[in-house]
């Protein structure tokens, strides 16, 4: 097995699936000749041609709208939005059409669409290039939201997303693109959507984190036995795995780089309170970014949750 970065693993998944399924079409700004802003699609236009790897105008609404039409009529488009902060212009297409096409047509049409986009902070880019607004996307039934946490999960989850009959938003943690390498198998290594993984088994505290925050949680030094859950799919969420862990440990800390108010952590905390409150030994704690507009690059390290903040939350909940 090759040691790949996340960029290389995603590229491999796209290439293998395009070779397997001629319905796969890539489209987005600079995805063809330039290979994308992070070179994730590098070499694919040369291999598969400009009719399957399409450079589009600078129009996020147009990219997603065209991809919805392609999906409705039998293709399996993979649309790239250069940064999550640019997707807001396409929310009308996603909310009004992609998410509702199956229901609106009473099952006559599906929308097998994947929207890939880098997301999250830590690369010291301008504000709209480091957004973490996944909760906004998770709020709409009909769309699946997937977040890999490393090269291996990136390939397996993307393969599953491209084969799914419904729209999937695939959020790629920008900070992890080239941070580390993992052994990534060749061929069909799909990871089912909607299934979490236990990144580290433990007994004292359950921590749930996704994307680049999972890497930060796993590096947090603590004398306690930590069970770390990687959701992989944010919607539909794997509640069974999380609740089983919380019932065992009795404690839960949620870590995400989005702002606290209205973040996905609030939904997780509410569901745990509804389903497992009698098993809790203390309050559910959240470690998040502050409720402020994403700062300029110089302040991003003060904005994102730190290992010390995670450690403090663990120590606090262990005192109950």
C-alpha positions as CSV (number, residue, x, y, z in Angstrom):
1,X,0.0,0.0,0.0
2,X,1.2,3.5,-0.8
3,X,1.8,6.2,1.8
4,X,-0.4,9.0,0.6
5,X,-1.4,12.5,1.7
6,X,-5.1,13.4,1.8
7,X,-4.7,15.3,-1.5
8,X,-3.2,12.2,-3.2
9,X,-5.9,9.9,-1.7
10,X,-8.7,12.0,-3.0
11,X,-7.1,12.2,-6.4
12,X,-6.7,8.4,-6.4
13,X,-10.4,7.9,-5.5
14,X,-11.6,10.2,-8.2
15,X,-9.3,8.6,-10.8
16,X,-10.3,5.0,-9.9
17,X,-14.0,5.8,-9.8
18,X,-13.9,7.7,-13.1
19,X,-12.2,4.7,-14.7
20,X,-14.8,2.4,-13.3
21,X,-17.9,4.5,-14.0
22,X,-18.1,6.6,-17.2
23,X,-21.0,8.6,-15.7
24,X,-18.6,10.4,-13.3
25,X,-18.0,14.0,-14.4
26,X,-15.9,16.6,-12.6
27,X,-16.6,20.3,-12.8
28,X,-15.5,23.4,-11.1
29,X,-13.3,26.4,-11.2
30,X,-9.8,25.5,-12.5
31,X,-10.3,21.8,-11.8
32,X,-9.0,20.8,-15.3
33,X,-5.9,22.4,-16.7
34,X,-4.6,23.7,-13.3
35,X,-5.8,20.7,-11.3
36,X,-7.7,22.7,-8.7
37,X,-6.6,25.3,-6.3
38,X,-4.9,22.6,-4.1
39,X,-4.1,20.4,-7.1
40,X,-6.5,17.7,-5.9
41,X,-7.7,17.0,-9.5
42,X,-4.2,17.3,-11.0
43,X,-3.7,15.1,-14.1
44,X,-7.4,14.0,-14.4
45,X,-8.2,16.2,-17.4
46,X,-5.2,14.9,-19.2
47,X,-6.3,11.3,-18.5
48,X,-10.1,11.6,-19.0
49,X,-10.5,14.5,-21.3
50,X,-12.1,18.0,-21.1
51,X,-15.6,16.6,-21.6
52,X,-15.3,14.7,-18.2
53,X,-13.1,17.2,-16.3
54,X,-14.7,20.6,-17.0
55,X,-13.3,24.0,-16.1
56,X,-16.3,26.3,-15.4
57,X,-16.9,30.0,-15.1
58,X,-16.6,31.7,-11.7
59,X,-20.2,31.0,-10.6
60,X,-20.9,28.7,-7.7
61,X,-24.6,28.8,-8.3
62,X,-24.0,27.9,-11.9
63,X,-21.7,25.0,-11.0
64,X,-24.1,23.4,-8.6
65,X,-27.1,24.1,-10.7
66,X,-25.5,22.5,-13.8
67,X,-24.5,19.5,-11.7
68,X,-28.0,19.0,-10.4
69,X,-29.3,18.9,-14.0
70,X,-26.5,16.4,-14.9
71,X,-27.4,14.2,-11.9
72,X,-31.2,14.3,-12.7
73,X,-30.5,13.0,-16.2
74,X,-28.2,10.1,-15.5
75,X,-24.7,11.4,-14.9
76,X,-22.9,11.4,-11.5
77,X,-21.3,14.8,-11.3
78,X,-18.6,15.7,-8.7
79,X,-18.6,19.5,-8.4
80,X,-15.8,21.4,-6.7
81,X,-16.4,24.6,-4.8
82,X,-12.9,26.1,-4.2
83,X,-13.6,27.0,-0.5
84,X,-16.6,26.4,1.8
85,X,-16.9,30.1,2.2
86,X,-17.8,30.4,-1.5
87,X,-20.7,27.9,-1.3
88,X,-23.2,30.4,0.1
89,X,-24.0,31.6,-3.4
90,X,-25.0,28.0,-4.2
91,X,-27.2,27.4,-1.1
92,X,-30.4,28.2,-3.1
93,X,-29.5,25.4,-5.6
94,X,-28.7,22.9,-2.7
95,X,-31.6,23.8,-0.5
96,X,-34.3,24.4,-3.1
97,X,-33.4,21.7,-5.7
98,X,-30.7,19.1,-4.8
99,X,-32.2,18.2,-1.4
100,X,-35.8,18.0,-2.6
101,X,-35.5,16.5,-6.1
102,X,-36.3,12.9,-4.9
103,X,-39.3,14.0,-2.9
104,X,-40.6,16.6,-5.4
105,X,-40.6,14.0,-8.2
106,X,-42.0,11.2,-5.9
107,X,-39.0,9.1,-6.5
108,X,-38.9,9.4,-10.3
109,X,-35.6,11.4,-10.1
110,X,-32.7,11.2,-7.8
111,X,-29.8,13.5,-7.4
112,X,-26.5,11.5,-7.2
113,X,-24.4,14.6,-6.8
114,X,-21.2,15.1,-4.8
115,X,-20.1,18.7,-3.9
116,X,-16.4,18.7,-2.8
117,X,-15.0,21.7,-1.0
118,X,-12.1,22.5,1.3
119,X,-13.2,23.8,4.7
120,X,-11.8,24.9,8.0
121,X,-9.0,27.1,9.4
122,X,-5.4,26.8,10.1
123,X,-3.8,27.6,6.7
124,X,-3.7,31.4,7.4
125,X,-5.8,32.4,4.4
126,X,-8.3,35.2,4.1
127,X,-11.6,34.8,6.0
128,X,-13.9,33.2,3.4
129,X,-11.2,30.6,2.7
130,X,-11.3,29.2,6.3
131,X,-15.0,28.8,7.0
132,X,-16.4,26.0,9.1
133,X,-20.2,26.3,8.7
134,X,-21.0,22.6,8.5
135,X,-24.0,23.0,10.8
136,X,-25.7,25.1,8.2
137,X,-25.5,22.2,5.7
138,X,-26.5,19.6,8.3
139,X,-29.8,21.5,9.0
140,X,-31.4,20.4,5.7
141,X,-33.0,16.9,5.3
142,X,-32.1,15.4,2.0
143,X,-28.4,16.2,1.9
144,X,-25.7,14.1,3.4
145,X,-22.6,15.8,4.9
146,X,-19.3,13.9,5.1
147,X,-16.0,14.9,6.7
148,X,-12.9,12.7,6.4
149,X,-10.1,13.0,9.0
150,X,-7.2,11.5,7.1
151,X,-6.1,10.1,3.7
152,X,-7.5,6.6,4.2
153,X,-11.0,7.8,5.3
154,X,-10.9,10.4,2.6
155,X,-10.6,7.8,-0.1
156,X,-13.1,5.4,1.4
157,X,-15.8,8.0,2.1
158,X,-15.4,9.7,-1.2
159,X,-15.9,6.4,-3.1
160,X,-19.1,5.8,-1.1
161,X,-20.2,9.4,-1.7
162,X,-19.8,9.0,-5.5
163,X,-21.9,5.9,-5.5
164,X,-24.7,7.3,-3.3
165,X,-28.1,8.0,-5.0
166,X,-28.6,11.3,-3.1
167,X,-26.6,14.6,-2.8
168,X,-23.5,14.5,-0.6
169,X,-21.5,17.5,0.5
170,X,-17.9,16.3,1.0
171,X,-16.0,18.6,3.3
172,X,-12.2,18.3,3.1
173,X,-10.2,19.7,6.0
174,X,-7.7,22.0,4.4
175,X,-5.3,21.9,7.2
176,X,-4.9,18.1,6.8
177,X,-4.4,18.1,3.0
178,X,-0.7,17.6,3.3
179,X,-0.1,17.4,7.0
180,X,0.6,13.6,7.2
181,X,0.6,10.4,5.2
182,X,-1.2,7.1,5.7
183,X,-1.2,3.8,4.1
184,X,-4.1,3.9,1.6
185,X,-5.1,0.7,-0.2
186,X,-5.6,0.6,-4.0
187,X,-9.0,-0.4,-5.3
188,X,-12.4,-0.6,-3.8
189,X,-12.1,0.4,-0.1
190,X,-15.4,2.2,0.5
191,X,-16.4,3.3,4.0
192,X,-20.2,3.3,4.5
193,X,-21.8,6.7,5.0
194,X,-23.6,7.2,8.3
195,X,-21.2,5.1,10.3
196,X,-18.8,6.5,12.9
197,X,-15.5,5.0,13.9
198,X,-13.8,4.7,17.3
199,X,-10.5,6.4,16.7
200,X,-9.3,5.5,20.1
201,X,-11.0,3.3,22.7
202,X,-11.1,4.5,26.3
203,X,-13.1,4.3,29.6
204,X,-13.2,7.7,31.3
205,X,-14.4,10.4,28.9
206,X,-15.9,10.3,25.4
207,X,-14.6,13.0,23.0
208,X,-16.2,13.5,19.6
209,X,-14.5,15.6,17.0
210,X,-14.3,15.7,13.2
211,X,-12.0,17.0,10.5
212,X,-8.8,18.6,11.7
213,X,-10.0,18.8,15.2
214,X,-9.9,15.0,15.5
215,X,-6.1,15.3,14.9
216,X,-5.9,17.9,17.6
217,X,-7.9,15.7,20.1
218,X,-5.8,12.7,19.4
219,X,-2.6,14.7,20.2
220,X,-4.0,16.0,23.4
221,X,-2.0,14.8,26.4
222,X,-4.2,13.5,29.3
223,X,-3.7,11.1,32.2
224,X,-7.3,9.9,31.7
225,X,-8.5,7.1,29.4
226,X,-10.1,8.9,26.5
227,X,-12.5,7.3,24.0
228,X,-12.4,9.4,20.8
229,X,-15.2,9.2,18.3
230,X,-14.8,10.2,14.6
231,X,-18.3,10.7,13.2
232,X,-17.1,10.6,9.5
233,X,-20.6,11.4,8.4
234,X,-22.2,14.4,10.1
235,X,-25.6,13.7,8.6
236,X,-27.0,11.1,9.0
237,X,-25.2,10.9,12.3
238,X,-24.3,7.6,13.9
239,X,-26.0,8.1,17.2
240,X,-25.8,4.5,18.2
241,X,-22.0,4.5,18.3
242,X,-21.9,7.8,20.2
243,X,-24.6,6.9,22.8
244,X,-23.0,3.5,23.5
245,X,-19.7,5.2,24.3
246,X,-21.4,7.9,26.5
247,X,-23.3,5.3,28.4
248,X,-20.0,3.6,29.1
249,X,-17.9,6.6,30.1
250,X,-20.6,8.8,31.5
251,X,-18.9,11.9,30.3
252,X,-18.8,13.8,26.9
253,X,-16.7,16.6,25.5
254,X,-17.5,17.8,22.0
255,X,-14.8,19.6,20.0
256,X,-15.4,21.6,16.8
257,X,-13.8,24.5,15.1
258,X,-17.1,26.2,14.2
259,X,-18.5,28.9,16.5
260,X,-20.3,27.6,19.6
261,X,-23.8,29.1,19.1
262,X,-25.9,27.0,16.7
263,X,-23.0,24.7,16.0
264,X,-23.4,20.9,15.5
265,X,-22.1,20.4,19.0
266,X,-25.4,21.8,20.4
267,X,-27.4,19.2,18.5
268,X,-25.1,16.4,19.8
269,X,-25.4,17.7,23.3
270,X,-29.2,17.9,23.1
271,X,-29.6,14.4,21.7
272,X,-27.3,12.9,24.4
273,X,-29.4,14.7,27.0
274,X,-32.6,13.3,25.6
275,X,-31.3,9.7,25.1
276,X,-28.6,9.2,27.8
277,X,-29.0,11.8,30.6
278,X,-29.3,9.1,33.3
279,X,-25.9,7.8,32.3
280,X,-24.1,11.2,32.5
281,X,-21.9,11.9,35.5
282,X,-21.5,15.6,34.6
283,X,-22.5,18.2,32.1
284,X,-21.8,17.9,28.4
285,X,-18.9,20.3,27.6
286,X,-18.1,22.0,24.3
287,X,-14.7,23.2,23.1
288,X,-15.3,25.5,20.1
289,X,-14.3,28.7,18.3
290,X,-15.6,31.9,19.9
291,X,-18.7,33.5,18.6
292,X,-16.9,36.1,16.5
293,X,-16.3,36.6,12.8
294,X,-13.4,34.6,11.5
295,X,-10.3,36.7,12.1
296,X,-7.5,37.7,9.8
297,X,-4.7,35.1,9.4
298,X,-2.5,36.5,12.1
299,X,-5.1,35.6,14.8
300,X,-6.3,32.3,13.5
301,X,-4.2,30.3,16.0
302,X,-6.0,32.2,18.8
303,X,-9.4,31.5,17.2
304,X,-9.2,27.7,16.7
305,X,-9.6,25.4,19.7
306,X,-6.3,24.5,21.3
307,X,-4.9,21.3,22.9
308,X,-4.8,23.2,26.2
309,X,-8.5,24.1,25.9
310,X,-9.3,20.4,25.2
311,X,-7.2,19.3,28.2
312,X,-8.9,21.8,30.5
313,X,-12.3,20.6,29.5
314,X,-11.3,17.0,30.1
315,X,-9.9,17.9,33.6
316,X,-13.1,19.9,34.4
317,X,-15.5,17.1,33.5
318,X,-13.4,14.5,35.4
319,X,-13.9,16.5,38.6
320,X,-17.6,15.6,38.7
